[in-house]
Amino acid sequence: MDEFSAHRLRNVIPVLIQQRNIMVSAGGSLAGHLVDLAIMELRMTLHDVSEEELSQLSDIVSVSLAAGEQAD
């Protein structure tokens, strides 16, 4: 991705965050969650994080959480 495209995507994130906050404060928690997913996708794109890498991270976090619950 070229720097101009990356800059444009970075500028979209604060707007989406603002819109998400408006939705959530109006009781639209599902809509807010969907916007959160869009924000995450933009950040993954900006930082070249693949879906496979995200899946691996999710697996590691899940195992850590499960291990922590078993220790309690």
The first five atom37 places (N, CA, C, CB, O) and aatype in JSON, in Angstrom:
{
  "aatype": [12, 3, 6, 13, 15, 0, 8, 1, 10, 1, 2, 19, 9, 14, 19, 10, 9, 5, 5, 1, 2, 9, 12, 19, 15, 0, 7, 7, 15, 10, 0, 7, 8, 10, 19, 3, 10, 0, 9, 12, 6, 10, 1, 12, 16, 10, 8, 3, 19, 15, 6, 6, 6, 10, 15, 5, 10, 15, 3, 9, 19, 15, 19, 15, 10, 0, 0, 7, 6, 5, 0, 3],
  "atom_mask": [
    [1, 1, 1, 1, 1],
    [1, 1, 1, 1, 1],
    [1, 1, 1, 1, 1],
    [1, 1, 1, 1, 1],
    [1, 1, 1, 1, 1],
    [1, 1, 1, 1, 1],
    [1, 1, 1, 1, 1],
    [1, 1, 1, 1, 1],
    [1, 1, 1, 1, 1],
    [1, 1, 1, 1, 1],
    [1, 1, 1, 1, 1],
    [1, 1, 1, 1, 1],
    [1, 1, 1, 1, 1],
    [1, 1, 1, 1, 1],
    [1, 1, 1, 1, 1],
    [1, 1, 1, 1, 1],
    [1, 1, 1, 1, 1],
    [1, 1, 1, 1, 1],
    [1, 1, 1, 1, 1],
    [1, 1, 1, 1, 1],
    [1, 1, 1, 1, 1],
    [1, 1, 1, 1, 1],
    [1, 1, 1, 1, 1],
    [1, 1, 1, 1, 1],
    [1, 1, 1, 1, 1],
    [1, 1, 1, 1, 1],
    [1, 1, 1, 0, 1],
    [1, 1, 1, 0, 1],
    [1, 1, 1, 1, 1],
    [1, 1, 1, 1, 1],
    [1, 1, 1, 1, 1],
    [1, 1, 1, 0, 1],
    [1, 1, 1, 1, 1],
    [1, 1, 1, 1, 1],
    [1, 1, 1, 1, 1],
    [1, 1, 1, 1, 1],
    [1, 1, 1, 1, 1],
    [1, 1, 1, 1, 1],
    [1, 1, 1, 1, 1],
    [1, 1, 1, 1, 1],
    [1, 1, 1, 1, 1],
    [1, 1, 1, 1, 1],
    [1, 1, 1, 1, 1],
    [1, 1, 1, 1, 1],
    [1, 1, 1, 1, 1],
    [1, 1, 1, 1, 1],
    [1, 1, 1, 1, 1],
    [1, 1, 1, 1, 1],
    [1, 1, 1, 1, 1],
    [1, 1, 1, 1, 1],
    [1, 1, 1, 1, 1],
    [1, 1, 1, 1, 1],
    [1, 1, 1, 1, 1],
    [1, 1, 1, 1, 1],
    [1, 1, 1, 1, 1],
    [1, 1, 1, 1, 1],
    [1, 1, 1, 1, 1],
    [1, 1, 1, 1, 1],
    [1, 1, 1, 1, 1],
    [1, 1, 1, 1, 1],
    [1, 1, 1, 1, 1],
    [1, 1, 1, 1, 1],
    [1, 1, 1, 1, 1],
    [1, 1, 1, 1, 1],
    [1, 1, 1, 1, 1],
    [1, 1, 1, 1, 1],
    [1, 1, 1, 1, 1],
    [1, 1, 1, 0, 1],
    [1, 1, 1, 1, 1],
    [1, 1, 1, 1, 1],
    [1, 1, 1, 1, 1],
    [1, 1, 1, 1, 1]
  ],
  "atom_positions": [
    [[0.85, -1.16, 0.0], [0.0, 0.0, 0.0], [0.9, 1.24, 0.0], [-0.97, -0.01, 1.22], [1.89, 1.31, 0.74]],
    [[0.55, 2.19, -0.83], [1.35, 3.41, -0.88], [1.02, 4.32, 0.3], [1.13, 4.15, -2.21], [-0.01, 4.16, 0.96]],
    [[1.9, 5.27, 0.55], [1.76, 6.15, 1.72], [0.49, 6.99, 1.66], [2.97, 7.05, 1.85], [-0.13, 7.26, 2.69]],
    [[0.1, 7.42, 0.47], [-1.11, 8.22, 0.33], [-2.34, 7.43, 0.75], [-1.27, 8.71, -1.12], [-3.2, 7.94, 1.47]],
    [[-2.44, 6.19, 0.32], [-3.56, 5.33, 0.7], [-3.56, 5.06, 2.2], [-3.51, 4.01, -0.07], [-4.61, 5.1, 2.84]],
    [[-2.39, 4.79, 2.75], [-2.28, 4.55, 4.19], [-2.72, 5.78, 4.97], [-0.84, 4.16, 4.56], [-3.41, 5.66, 5.98]],
    [[-2.31, 6.94, 4.52], [-2.69, 8.19, 5.19], [-4.2, 8.37, 5.18], [-2.0, 9.4, 4.52], [-4.79, 8.76, 6.19]],
    [[-4.82, 8.09, 4.05], [-6.28, 8.22, 3.94], [-6.97, 7.25, 4.89], [-6.74, 7.98, 2.49], [-7.96, 7.61, 5.53]],
    [[-6.49, 6.03, 4.98], [-7.09, 5.05, 5.89], [-6.92, 5.46, 7.34], [-6.47, 3.67, 5.66], [-7.83, 5.31, 8.15]],
    [[-5.73, 5.99, 7.68], [-5.51, 6.46, 9.05], [-6.5, 7.57, 9.42], [-4.07, 6.96, 9.23], [-6.94, 7.65, 10.56]],
    [[-6.84, 8.4, 8.46], [-7.77, 9.5, 8.72], [-9.21, 9.02, 8.9], [-7.71, 10.5, 7.58], [-10.02, 9.72, 9.5]],
    [[-9.52, 7.84, 8.39], [-10.87, 7.3, 8.52], [-11.12, 6.77, 9.94], [-11.1, 6.18, 7.49], [-12.24, 6.84, 10.44]],
    [[-10.09, 6.25, 10.58], [-10.26, 5.6, 11.88], [-10.87, 6.53, 12.93], [-8.93, 5.08, 12.38], [-11.82, 6.13, 13.6]],
    [[-10.37, 7.77, 13.13], [-10.99, 8.63, 14.14], [-12.46, 8.95, 13.85], [-10.22, 9.92, 14.25], [-13.27, 9.1, 14.77]],
    [[-12.8, 9.05, 12.58], [-14.2, 9.31, 12.2], [-15.06, 8.11, 12.58], [-14.32, 9.61, 10.69], [-16.16, 8.27, 13.11]],
    [[-14.57, 6.92, 12.3], [-15.31, 5.71, 12.65], [-15.46, 5.58, 14.17], [-14.61, 4.48, 12.09], [-16.52, 5.17, 14.65]],
    [[-14.42, 5.91, 14.91], [-14.49, 5.85, 16.37], [-15.57, 6.82, 16.88], [-13.11, 6.19, 17.01], [-16.36, 6.47, 17.76]],
    [[-15.58, 8.01, 16.34], [-16.59, 8.99, 16.74], [-18.0, 8.48, 16.42], [-16.33, 10.34, 16.02], [-18.9, 8.59, 17.25]],
    [[-18.18, 7.93, 15.24], [-19.49, 7.41, 14.86], [-19.89, 6.22, 15.73], [-19.49, 7.0, 13.38], [-21.06, 6.08, 16.1]],
    [[-18.92, 5.36, 16.05], [-19.21, 4.23, 16.92], [-19.69, 4.71, 18.28], [-17.97, 3.34, 17.09], [-20.66, 4.18, 18.82]],
    [[-19.03, 5.72, 18.83], [-19.42, 6.25, 20.13], [-20.84, 6.8, 20.1], [-18.45, 7.34, 20.58], [-21.6, 6.63, 21.05]],
    [[-21.2, 7.46, 19.02], [-22.56, 7.99, 18.87], [-23.56, 6.83, 18.84], [-22.69, 8.85, 17.57], [-24.6, 6.88, 19.5]],
    [[-23.26, 5.79, 18.08], [-24.16, 4.65, 17.97], [-24.36, 3.97, 19.32], [-23.62, 3.64, 16.96], [-25.49, 3.65, 19.71]],
    [[-23.27, 3.75, 20.02], [-23.34, 3.06, 21.31], [-24.12, 3.9, 22.32], [-21.93, 2.75, 21.84], [-24.93, 3.36, 23.07]],
    [[-23.87, 5.2, 22.35], [-24.58, 6.05, 23.31], [-26.07, 6.12, 23.0], [-23.98, 7.46, 23.3], [-26.87, 6.42, 23.88]],
    [[-26.45, 5.85, 21.75], [-27.86, 5.83, 21.36], [-28.47, 4.44, 21.53], [-28.01, 6.31, 19.91], [-29.62, 4.21, 21.15]],
    [[-27.72, 3.51, 22.1], [-28.24, 2.17, 22.35], [-27.98, 1.17, 21.24], [0.0, 0.0, 0.0], [-28.53, 0.07, 21.27]],
    [[-27.17, 1.53, 20.28], [-26.88, 0.63, 19.17], [-25.62, -0.17, 19.41], [0.0, 0.0, 0.0], [-24.63, 0.0, 18.69]],
    [[-25.64, -1.04, 20.41], [-24.42, -1.78, 20.74], [-23.98, -2.72, 19.62], [-24.63, -2.59, 22.02], [-22.78, -2.86, 19.37]],
    [[-24.93, -3.35, 18.93], [-24.55, -4.23, 17.82], [-23.91, -3.42, 16.68], [-25.78, -5.01, 17.29], [-22.89, -3.82, 16.12]],
    [[-24.51, -2.29, 16.36], [-23.93, -1.43, 15.31], [-22.54, -0.96, 15.72], [-24.86, -0.21, 15.04], [-21.63, -0.91, 14.9]],
    [[-22.38, -0.6, 17.0], [-21.06, -0.19, 17.5], [-20.04, -1.3, 17.37], [0.0, 0.0, 0.0], [-18.89, -1.06, 17.02]],
    [[-20.48, -2.51, 17.65], [-19.58, -3.66, 17.53], [-19.15, -3.86, 16.07], [-20.26, -4.94, 18.06], [-17.99, -4.15, 15.8]],
    [[-20.08, -3.71, 15.15], [-19.75, -3.86, 13.73], [-18.75, -2.8, 13.28], [-21.03, -3.79, 12.88], [-17.86, -3.08, 12.47]],
    [[-18.91, -1.59, 13.78], [-17.95, -0.52, 13.45], [-16.59, -0.84, 14.06], [-18.46, 0.86, 13.95], [-15.55, -0.59, 13.44]],
    [[-16.58, -1.41, 15.28], [-15.32, -1.84, 15.89], [-14.6, -2.85, 15.0], [-15.57, -2.46, 17.28], [-13.38, -2.8, 14.85]],
    [[-15.35, -3.76, 14.41], [-14.75, -4.75, 13.51], [-14.16, -4.07, 12.28], [-15.8, -5.79, 13.08], [-13.09, -4.46, 11.81]],
    [[-14.86, -3.07, 11.76], [-14.34, -2.33, 10.6], [-13.05, -1.61, 10.98], [-15.39, -1.32, 10.08], [-12.1, -1.58, 10.19]],
    [[-13.02, -1.03, 12.16], [-11.81, -0.33, 12.63], [-10.66, -1.33, 12.76], [-12.07, 0.37, 14.0], [-9.53, -1.04, 12.35]],
    [[-10.95, -2.49, 13.32], [-9.91, -3.51, 13.47], [-9.38, -3.93, 12.1], [-10.45, -4.73, 14.23], [-8.17, -4.1, 11.92]],
    [[-10.27, -4.11, 11.14], [-9.86, -4.51, 9.79], [-8.96, -3.43, 9.17], [-11.09, -4.75, 8.89], [-7.96, -3.76, 8.53]],
    [[-9.3, -2.17, 9.35], [-8.46, -1.09, 8.82], [-7.08, -1.11, 9.47], [-9.12, 0.29, 9.05], [-6.06, -0.97, 8.79]],
    [[-7.05, -1.29, 10.78], [-5.76, -1.33, 11.48], [-4.92, -2.52, 11.05], [-5.97, -1.37, 13.0], [-3.71, -2.41, 10.9]],
    [[-5.57, -3.66, 10.84], [-4.85, -4.84, 10.34], [-4.26, -4.55, 8.96], [-5.78, -6.07, 10.28], [-3.12, -4.92, 8.68]],
    [[-5.03, -3.9, 8.12], [-4.55, -3.55, 6.77], [-3.37, -2.6, 6.86], [-5.68, -2.92, 5.94], [-2.37, -2.78, 6.17]],
    [[-3.48, -1.6, 7.71], [-2.4, -0.61, 7.84], [-1.11, -1.23, 8.35], [-2.84, 0.51, 8.77], [-0.02, -0.79, 7.99]],
    [[-1.23, -2.24, 9.19], [-0.04, -2.84, 9.81], [0.33, -4.18, 9.19], [-0.26, -3.02, 11.29], [1.14, -4.92, 9.74]],
    [[-0.28, -4.49, 8.04], [0.01, -5.73, 7.31], [-0.12, -6.98, 8.18], [1.41, -5.67, 6.75], [0.72, -7.88, 8.13]],
    [[-1.19, -7.03, 8.97], [-1.48, -8.21, 9.79], [-2.44, -9.08, 8.99], [-2.09, -7.81, 11.19], [-3.52, -8.64, 8.59]],
    [[-2.05, -10.32, 8.76], [-2.9, -11.22, 7.98], [-3.97, -11.85, 8.88], [-2.04, -12.33, 7.31], [-3.87, -11.83, 10.1]],
    [[-4.99, -12.39, 8.24], [-6.04, -13.08, 8.99], [-5.46, -14.3, 9.7], [-7.19, -13.51, 8.05], [-5.9, -14.66, 10.79]],
    [[-4.47, -14.94, 9.09], [-3.82, -16.1, 9.72], [-3.1, -15.68, 10.99], [-2.83, -16.76, 8.74], [-3.19, -16.37, 12.01]],
    [[-2.4, -14.56, 10.95], [-1.71, -14.07, 12.15], [-2.7, -13.72, 13.25], [-0.84, -12.85, 11.81], [-2.46, -14.01, 14.42]],
    [[-3.8, -13.1, 12.88], [-4.83, -12.77, 13.86], [-5.42, -14.04, 14.46], [-5.95, -11.92, 13.21], [-5.67, -14.1, 15.67]],
    [[-5.64, -15.05, 13.64], [-6.17, -16.32, 14.12], [-5.2, -16.98, 15.11], [-6.45, -17.26, 12.94], [-5.62, -17.51, 16.14]],
    [[-3.91, -16.94, 14.8], [-2.91, -17.51, 15.7], [-2.89, -16.77, 17.03], [-1.52, -17.47, 15.05], [-2.8, -17.39, 18.09]],
    [[-2.97, -15.45, 16.98], [-3.0, -14.66, 18.21], [-4.24, -15.0, 19.03], [-2.99, -13.15, 17.88], [-4.16, -15.15, 20.25]],
    [[-5.37, -15.14, 18.35], [-6.61, -15.49, 19.04], [-6.48, -16.85, 19.73], [-7.79, -15.51, 18.04], [-6.94, -17.02, 20.86]],
    [[-5.86, -17.81, 19.07], [-5.65, -19.13, 19.66], [-4.79, -19.04, 20.91], [-5.02, -20.08, 18.65], [-5.08, -19.68, 21.92]],
    [[-3.72, -18.25, 20.84], [-2.81, -18.1, 21.99], [-3.54, -17.46, 23.17], [-1.58, -17.25, 21.59], [-3.4, -17.9, 24.3]],
    [[-4.31, -16.42, 22.89], [-5.05, -15.74, 23.95], [-6.08, -16.68, 24.56], [-5.74, -14.46, 23.41], [-6.25, -16.71, 25.78]],
    [[-6.77, -17.45, 23.73], [-7.77, -18.39, 24.23], [-7.14, -19.42, 25.16], [-8.47, -19.1, 23.06], [-7.69, -19.73, 26.22]],
    [[-6.0, -19.96, 24.76], [-5.31, -20.96, 25.59], [-4.87, -20.31, 26.9], [-4.08, -21.56, 24.84], [-5.01, -20.92, 27.96]],
    [[-4.36, -19.1, 26.86], [-3.93, -18.4, 28.07], [-5.09, -18.15, 29.02], [-3.25, -17.08, 27.71], [-4.98, -18.34, 30.23]],
    [[-6.22, -17.72, 28.45], [-7.41, -17.47, 29.28], [-7.91, -18.78, 29.91], [-8.53, -16.82, 28.43], [-8.29, -18.79, 31.08]],
    [[-7.92, -19.86, 29.15], [-8.37, -21.14, 29.66], [-7.44, -21.62, 30.77], [-8.44, -22.18, 28.52], [-7.91, -22.15, 31.78]],
    [[-6.14, -21.44, 30.59], [-5.18, -21.84, 31.61], [-5.37, -21.01, 32.88], [-3.75, -21.7, 31.08], [-5.25, -21.53, 33.98]],
    [[-5.65, -19.72, 32.73], [-5.88, -18.86, 33.88], [-7.14, -19.24, 34.63], [0.0, 0.0, 0.0], [-7.16, -19.16, 35.86]],
    [[-8.18, -19.65, 33.93], [-9.42, -20.07, 34.57], [-9.23, -21.37, 35.34], [-10.52, -20.22, 33.52], [-9.82, -21.56, 36.4]],
    [[-8.4, -22.27, 34.82], [-8.15, -23.53, 35.49], [-7.34, -23.34, 36.75], [-7.44, -24.49, 34.56], [-7.46, -24.12, 37.69]],
    [[-6.5, -22.28, 36.78], [-5.67, -22.02, 37.96], [-6.49, -21.46, 39.11], [-4.55, -21.04, 37.6], [-6.09, -21.56, 40.27]],
    [[-7.66, -20.87, 38.79], [-8.51, -20.3, 39.84], [-9.23, -21.36, 40.56], [-9.5, -19.32, 39.28], [-9.99, -21.07, 41.48]]
  ]
}
